[in-house]
Amino acid sequence: MGHDHHDHTHGANKKVLLLSFILIASFMVIEAIGGWLTNSLALLADAGHMFSDAVSLAIALAAFKFGEKVADYSKTYGYKRFEILAAVFNGVTLVLISLFIFYEAVQRFMSPPEVASGGMLAIAVIGLLVNILVAWILMRGDTEHNLNLKAAFLHVIGDMLGSVGAIIAAVCIMLFGWGFMDPLASIIVAVLILISGWRVTRESLHILMEGVPKDINLDNIAESLKSIDRVEGIHSLHVWSITSGQNAMSLHAVVKGDLTVHESQAIISDIDEKMKEEGIGQVTIQIECRHHGHDENIVC
């Protein structure tokens, strides 16, 4: 049932990514042309961010496709980690884009250019509507647990904020002639993009370093394991994520007395069930006994 749920979620994630890619890529071209014609850094910055969105969505789709490849003797976990590599790329891209926007905004503060605020406002409003639609579509996927989809979602949220900033800047330029609002709006959006990019990169690297999943509490896991009948203690406990939403664990369980094959299998089944309740789907267990018997039915 767990595999069926994952496959269903996987398929839903691919569909929302494909639809989002089509919408983002289409409007990216419109916004880039509009930013160039109106001479608006806020629009150009948002178009650049939308370009990174389109690239990240394409990579995310490729990651899901690679992730479907069956495991083999060369890659025993398959290609699931490709999704995390794509999330790292997306996060780093966000950071680089924000730094570029910072640089361009500083140049504009020193020498503010003329901006066609009317056209800027119209394009920014359309961009906001498109980004709201795409964000709604992505929310129908698993943005909470899938880092790859979460990275794409954060890209779009950054775009949405960019459109809001561009709208505010355009209105201020139209009403008050405040040319500095264009680079100022760009800097505010760049800060938000930088924060999002850093978070995605940090979480992705945590998975690649096989850190403990953030929703797993090792102390609770240990207490839960020791509450199982005849389990005296545990050691060599390792918990990590194979990819977003797929956690794995290995441990040595020290038990009281000698165990028959049936008793050993019962303890392993108990541990496996408890760990499924904790959100860990793949568990490798080694049973260790303090005393060894000589009966052929005793396994340790």
ZAMARGU-4260 file (C-alpha; in steps of 0.2 Angstrom, whole numbers, plus 5000, padded with zeros to 4 digits):
<rodrens>
0) 5000/5000/5000 | 5015/5012/5004 | 5022/5009/4986 | 5005/5012/4978 | 5003/5028/4988
5) 5021/5034/4983 | 5017/5029/4965 | 5001/5039/4965 | 5010/5054/4972 | 5024/5052/4960
10) 5012/5053/4945 | 5003/5068/4952 | 5019/5077/4955 | 5024/5074/4937 | 5008/5081/4930
15) 5008/5097/4940 | 5026/5100/4935 | 5023/5098/4917 | 5008/5110/4917 | 5018/5122/4927
20) 5032/5121/4915 | 5021/5125/4900 | 5014/5140/4909 | 5030/5147/4916 | 5040/5145/4900
25) 5026/5154/4890 | 5025/5169/4901 | 5044/5170/4903 | 5046/5175/4885 | 5032/5189/4887
30) 5039/5196/4903 | 5057/5196/4896 | 5052/5206/4881 | 5041/5217/4891 | 5055/5221/4903
35) 5067/5225/4889 | 5054/5237/4881 | 5049/5246/4897 | 5067/5246/4903 | 5062/5239/4920
40) 5074/5229/4931 | 5060/5223/4942 | 5052/5214/4926 | 5069/5208/4919 | 5074/5201/4936
45) 5057/5192/4937 | 5059/5186/4920 | 5076/5179/4924 | 5069/5171/4939 | 5055/5163/4928
50) 5069/5157/4916 | 5077/5148/4931 | 5060/5142/4935 | 5057/5134/4918 | 5075/5126/4919
55) 5071/5120/4937 | 5054/5113/4932 | 5062/5104/4917 | 5076/5097/4928 | 5063/5092/4941
60) 5053/5082/4927 | 5069/5074/4921 | 5073/5069/4940 | 5056/5061/4942 | 5059/5051/4926
65) 5076/5046/4931 | 5069/5041/4948 | 5057/5029/4939 | 5072/5018/4933 | 5073/5001/4941
70) 5087/4998/4954 | 5101/4987/4948 | 5118/4980/4954 | 5126/4996/4950 | 5114/5007/4959
75) 5105/4997/4972 | 5093/5011/4977 | 5090/5015/4959 | 5090/5034/4954 | 5080/5041/4967
80) 5094/5053/4973 | 5093/5062/4956 | 5078/5071/4963 | 5089/5078/4977 | 5103/5083/4965
85) 5090/5093/4955 | 5084/5101/4971 | 5102/5106/4975 | 5104/5114/4958 | 5088/5123/4960
90) 5093/5130/4977 | 5110/5136/4971 | 5102/5144/4955 | 5091/5154/4967 | 5106/5160/4977
95) 5115/5165/4961 | 5100/5174/4953 | 5098/5184/4969 | 5116/5190/4969 | 5115/5195/4951
100) 5099/5205/4955 | 5108/5214/4970 | 5122/5219/4958 | 5111/5226/4944 | 5100/5235/4957
105) 5115/5244/4964 | 5120/5250/4947 | 5102/5257/4945 | 5103/5266/4961 | 5118/5275/4955
110) 5111/5279/4938 | 5092/5277/4938 | 5085/5275/4920 | 5068/5280/4913 | 5055/5266/4915
115) 5039/5265/4905 | 5028/5262/4921 | 5012/5259/4912 | 5018/5244/4902 | 5027/5238/4917
120) 5012/5238/4927 | 5001/5229/4915 | 5014/5215/4912 | 5017/5214/4931 | 4999/5211/4934
125) 4998/5197/4921 | 5013/5189/4928 | 5006/5189/4946 | 4990/5180/4939 | 5000/5167/4930
130) 5011/5164/4946 | 4996/5162/4957 | 4989/5150/4945 | 5005/5140/4944 | 5008/5140/4963
135) 4990/5133/4965 | 4994/5119/4953 | 5010/5115/4962 | 5001/5115/4978 | 4991/5100/4972
140) 5007/5090/4972 | 5017/5085/4987 | 5026/5101/4991 | 5028/5097/5009 | 5038/5081/5008
145) 5046/5081/4991 | 5061/5093/4991 | 5062/5093/4972 | 5044/5099/4970 | 5046/5111/4985
150) 5061/5119/4977 | 5050/5122/4961 | 5036/5129/4972 | 5048/5141/4981 | 5054/5147/4964
155) 5036/5151/4959 | 5033/5160/4976 | 5048/5170/4972 | 5041/5175/4955 | 5024/5179/4963
160) 5033/5191/4976 | 5043/5198/4961 | 5027/5202/4952 | 5020/5211/4968 | 5036/5221/4969
165) 5035/5226/4951 | 5017/5231/4953 | 5021/5242/4968 | 5036/5250/4960 | 5026/5254/4944
170) 5012/5262/4954 | 5025/5273/4963 | 5034/5278/4947 | 5017/5283/4939 | 5010/5293/4954
175) 5026/5300/4962 | 5040/5298/4949 | 5050/5288/4961 | 5062/5279/4949 | 5072/5272/4964
180) 5057/5260/4967 | 5061/5249/4952 | 5079/5244/4959 | 5072/5244/4977 | 5058/5232/4973
185) 5071/5221/4965 | 5082/5220/4980 | 5067/5216/4991 | 5063/5201/4980 | 5082/5196/4979
190) 5082/5195/4998 | 5067/5183/4998 | 5074/5173/4984 | 5091/5171/4993 | 5082/5165/5009
195) 5072/5152/4999 | 5087/5146/4989 | 5098/5144/5005 | 5084/5134/5013 | 5082/5122/4999
200) 5101/5120/4997 | 5103/5116/5015 | 5089/5103/5016 | 5095/5095/5000 | 5114/5094/5006
205) 5107/5087/5023 | 5099/5072/5013 | 5115/5070/5003 | 5125/5069/5019 | 5113/5056/5025
210) 5108/5066/5040 | 5093/5061/5051 | 5076/5067/5042 | 5070/5082/5051 | 5053/5074/5055
215) 5062/5060/5064 | 5066/5060/5083 | 5080/5048/5087 | 5077/5048/5106 | 5058/5043/5102
220) 5064/5030/5090 | 5076/5022/5103 | 5063/5022/5117 | 5050/5015/5105 | 5062/5001/5100
225) 5067/4997/5119 | 5048/4995/5123 | 5047/4980/5112 | 5046/4964/5122 | 5063/4955/5125
230) 5073/4970/5117 | 5086/4975/5130 | 5095/4988/5120 | 5100/4995/5103 | 5116/5001/5095
235) 5123/5006/5078 | 5107/5015/5074 | 5107/5025/5058 | 5092/5034/5050 | 5093/5043/5033
240) 5083/5048/5018 | 5085/5039/5001 | 5075/5053/4994 | 5061/5065/4999 | 5047/5055/5008
245) 5057/5039/5008 | 5066/5035/5025 | 5077/5021/5029 | 5085/5014/5045 | 5098/5001/5050
250) 5101/4995/5068 | 5107/4981/5080 | 5095/4975/5093 | 5101/4967/5108 | 5088/4954/5116
255) 5087/4945/5132 | 5091/4926/5132 | 5091/4915/5117 | 5079/4916/5103 | 5071/4903/5091
260) 5068/4907/5073 | 5050/4911/5076 | 5054/4922/5091 | 5067/4932/5081 | 5055/4934/5067
265) 5042/4941/5079 | 5053/4954/5086 | 5059/4959/5068 | 5040/4961/5063 | 5037/4971/5079
270) 5051/4983/5075 | 5046/4984/5057 | 5028/4989/5061 | 5033/5002/5074 | 5045/5010/5062
275) 5032/5011/5049 | 5022/5021/5061 | 5037/5033/5063 | 5038/5036/5045 | 5052/5024/5041
280) 5048/5012/5027 | 5064/5002/5025 | 5072/4994/5040 | 5087/4983/5041 | 5089/4974/5058
285) 5102/4963/5066 | 5097/4953/5081 | 5111/4950/5094 | 5109/4939/5110 | 5119/4940/5126
290) 5119/4921/5127 | 5121/4908/5113 | 5112/4891/5114 | 5116/4875/5104 | 5098/4870/5099
295) 5097/4870/5080 | 5081/4881/5081 | 5090/4894/5091 | 5096/4908/5079 | 5107/4918/5091
</rodrens>
